[in-house]
Amino acid sequence: MTRRIRIGIDTGGTFTDVVAFDERAGELVTTKTPSTPANPADGFLAGIDKVLELLGATGADIEAVSHGTTVATNQLLEGKVDRLGFVTTAGYEAMLEIARQSVPDGYGNSYFWVKPNRIVPRDLVRGVEGRLDFTGAEVRPFDEAGARATARWFRDHGVDTLGVCFLHAYADPTHEERMREILAEEHPAAVVSLSSEVLREYREFERATTVLVDAAVKPRLSAYVSNIKNRLTAYDGREIPFYVMKSNGGVLSADEVVHQPITTVLSGPAAGALGAALIAQEAGYDRVLTSDGGGTSTDVSVVVGGEPTLTTEGSVGQFPSKIPMIDVVTVGAGGGSVAWISPEGTLKVGPHSAGADPGPLCYGKGGTEVTITDAHVFLGRIPPHLLGGEIPLDVDAARAGIEALAKELDLTPEACATGVLEISAWNQANALRQVTVKRGLDVRDFALTTFGGSGSLLLCRLVDVLGVPTVLVPPNPGNVSAFGLLTVDVKNDYVQTHVALADGLDPADVSRIVDDLTAQAAAALDREGFPAAQHGFVRTADLRYFGQAFEVRVPVPDGPVTPDALVTVADAFHAAHRALYGYDFAGDPGQQVEWVNLRVSGIGPIRRPEIATHDLVADPVVAEAGRRPVCFDAAQGFVDTPVYRRADLVPGAVVDGPAIVEEFGSTVPLHPGFTARVDTRLNIIVTRKADQ
């Protein structure tokens, strides 16, 4: 009988992680393979080959492939934006230059701050006459002759990627759609993104930058996705369903995602947060901080009630992108992050990374700079090999690099290496504070879930620095992001701005907009192959008090939009505002509630892998796999430390630090004063001994 295998693949900067789920047998298999930065598709296909071999399966057994990609993310973080043109309403050509007049770190930084380059330089911005008001009514007709001249200008200057954002196009897309038709006639080679399709929401600057980011990543992402899709077909001559992770916590087919490339800008980190949220919830934790440590960076997020928090105020690099995305903060503190000495003579770590090629010194591939991984290797905290021996590490090269850096700093090698890791731990802790303390959350109320190849290496220091009571390390932590790809539904988001005071809001208007958005979401689910009976819809609205500049998102109940339903939404807004800011105006008739945006998410459900539960073993025997010298404290130097294989630790097993727990794709160094136990789902639960 043909098998039904779904595969999740997360391509990171150093490794490509693969998880395969056999739906009929219920079997879950994980593996990793080195990433191929020059052509990420090569590592992608190598990962599929490897996991199929482990399963004894063929391409004919593949039911679907889901992918978390960093192609768009890395392009934006590295600032590799090709020549881009911007078409806007005449008179608003300086929109990108004016921006929001915001200065990082407050206006006290005004003297030192230099405004970064705009995503489109001023000379590649062209205005076209024509004007709508905020209701969509035409104030001035669209200037077709001027539009044709603009299209020809971009054609003659070799600008082939364009973003179009006309004033108030969220209310009526007619002018933008006509501009696209003219571009197709006058400049058929152009790749075009329209703001009315990318973000049908008011605030012109954010809508403009969002559509320009969409246009910027469209050529590269489209080529990448199409390349993989075509190579998947080569497995057995059929078109294998291929999905790409979106920033909002859903997936989308390859055919659709090439039309919505901006939705993938946080593709990889979103999958990790979702996978960790599910694993932690199954283990009994519904308030969780997730920390995904890879080779290049560490991504952190917060989970409440089993769901990662969403935001539309995110950005990638210097580019704000006002689309729904899981609220992830990224810090350059991965295994490949480079240790360096500043001009002032102080030790710094990251954000620059040695990546996968040439990688850390210990990779023996030509790396010349000390990295976090080199510090771990030198201190004995990770074994002298990766992936169960597939990748041997050059310990002597790491030692030589640490000793040379220590000499420059006038430190002992042990103090230098532990200093590198201490800085990295504080970088990660500060990122975790951004998603908690800065948002009014007490970090001590959360469990920490660490995953990724390097995510668990510093967990004991994070407990000390942050005061979190518990850390959960899932099985196969290096593959949690790939696992998360198998747990997410197909999801599409649609938004429409409708600014109106609650007192004057017509339920019929709200109903009409909601019905229109729902129809768009249903059509997308139809294209994805979901029958109408499986369609799910989530309705929300963005509300604020009149005069405020920012909104709070609250649910809109299912069913007919009645006056009572509108009151229910307003009540939910008051409660949410009080939870976020500590006050509300529910009982103040002088403060009016204003509706701003209506949103509908269409959801097509998939079957999730089940996390197996095991019986606790009474009085389990915990056998050492070996011992080696490990340095946990520079002052105490190296101590003889037991090493355990995670596969040997049965439910109920307890290990006290100092100890090292190793598995195929990850290592957990357990410092003195800490203890670890294995729960019924094979998670390692780490706490301080005094907290037992």
C-alpha positions, 0 to 999 in steps of 0.5 A: 500500500502506498505510504502517505509521507508529509515532509517539513524542511527548515533551511537555516544558515548552517543546517537544513532540518528535516522531519518526515511524518508517515500519516498511515503508520504514525511514524515521525523521523528527523534528520539534518544535512548541511545547508548550501548557501550558494544554492539553498535548493541543493540542501533542500533536495539532499534533505529529502533524499536523506529522510526518504532513505531513513524511511525506506521510502521513495518520491512516490510516497510523498504526500506533501512538502512544507518549507520554512525559508529564509530567502526573503529574510536574508535578502532584507537583513543583508540589504540586498535589494536590487534596483526598485521603482516606486509609483505613487500619487503625484505630490507624494513622491517624498513619502519615503523620505519623510517616513515617520520622523522617528529616531531610534532610541529616542530624540536624544539620539538625534544628533548622532543618528543618520537616516538610513537609505530609503528602500527606493532612492528619490530619483527612482520615484515617479508620481502620477496624477489622480486622487481618491479620498478616504472613502474611495470617491474620485477627487481627480481622474486618473491621468492615463497619459502620465501613467504611460509616460511613467511606465516608459520612463521605468522601461527606458531606465531598465527598472524592472521591479516596481511597487505601486501605492496610490493615496487611499487605494485601500478604499478603491483599487481601480487606479492601481489596477489601471496602472498595472494594465498600463505597465503591462502594455508599456513595460511588459518585463516589469514585476509589479506589486500593488498596495491594494493587493498586498495591504488593503489598509490605511497609513500610506508610509507603512503601506508603501514600504510593505508593497515595496518589500513585497516587490523587492523579494518577489523575483528572488523568492519566485525563482527559488520556489519555482526551482524547488517545485520543478525539482520536486517533480523530478522525483517521480514525474508528478507534481508534489504538493509544495507549501511554504511557511508564512509569517502569520503562522500558516502555510500557502501553496507554492503557486500562491506564495509567489504572488504574496512573497512578503508573507514569507519574511519570517517563514523559518522563525514562525515555524519554530515558534509554532512547533515549540508552542505545541510541544510545550502545551502538550507538556502542560505549559501554556505560558512559554518563551521560545528560544530558537538558536541556530548557526546565525541567530537566535529567534525568540517569541512569547506564547500565551494560551498555547498560541504565539502572539501576532503583530502587524507592527513588525519589521525585517532589518530596516524595513517595516512590513505591516503584515500579520506575523508571529511576534519574533525578535531576532538577535545575532547570537547563533553558533556561528556568531563571531567574537571580535575586539572593538576599537575600544579594546572590549570583547564583542560577539555578533551580529556578524556570523561565519555561517555554514561556509567557511563556518567556525574555526573548528569546521576546518573549512577555512574559517579565520575568526573565533565563534561561539561554537569554537568557545563551546568546543574548547570548553568541552561543552559540545563533543568533538563532532556534530550530527552523531559524528557526520561532521568531525570538529577540529578541536585544536583549531578552536583552541588555537583561535581562543588562545590567540584571542585571549592573548589580545585581551590579556585573559586566560583561554578559559576566561576568554571562552566563558566570556564569549558565551557570557556575552552571547547569553546576555544578548539572548536574555535581552532579546527575551526581555524585549518580548516580555518585560517591554510588553508588561509581562513578568518573565518569571511567569513563563517556562522557557523552551529552548530548541535549534542546534545551539538553542540549549547550550546556554540555558543554565545561564539564561535561568540565572540571568532571567530568573525563569523557573523551568526550561523545557528541551524537546526531543530532537530540538534541532528539528523543532522548526521543521516539525512545526511545519507539519503542525500548521494549517493553510492560512490566508489573511485579508484586511479592509480599512473602515474608519468609523466611530462606534456610535455611528457604525452601521452593522450592515456596512460591517457585515458587507465588508466581513462578507467580502473578506470572507468570500476572498478567503473562501476563494483562496481555500478553494484554490488550495483544494479544501472543500467548503465543509473544511473552511474555517474563518477567524474574524477580528477588528482593530479598535482604538479610542478616538484620538489614539494613534495605535489600535488593539486587535480583538475578536469579532464573534461568528454569526450575523453582525448585529448591534449586540455583536458590535457591543460585544466587540467594544467590550472586548476592546475595553478589556484588552486595552486594560490588560495591555495598558492598565486602564480603559474608558469603558465607563466614560461616555466622553471617550469614544471607541473608533473602529479602524480595520476589519480582518478575516483569516481563512483556515484550511486544516491539516492533520497534525502529528501526535506527540507520543506519551510514554509511561514513567519508569520506576527507579530508572537506571541512568548509565553514563556514556563516558566522561570528559573534562568540561569547563563551566566556570573559568575560575574552577577550570576543567572538571571531570564530567559525566556524559549521557546519551539522550536516547538512554534517558527514559521517562522518569530519569533524573540527571544532576549537574555537572553533566552533558546530555548529547543527542544527534543534533543538539547538546545540553550542558547541565551546570553545577547546581542544576538538575534535569528530569525526563517527562512522559513525552521525552522532554528534558525539564531543567530546574535549579536544584534549590527549586525542587 
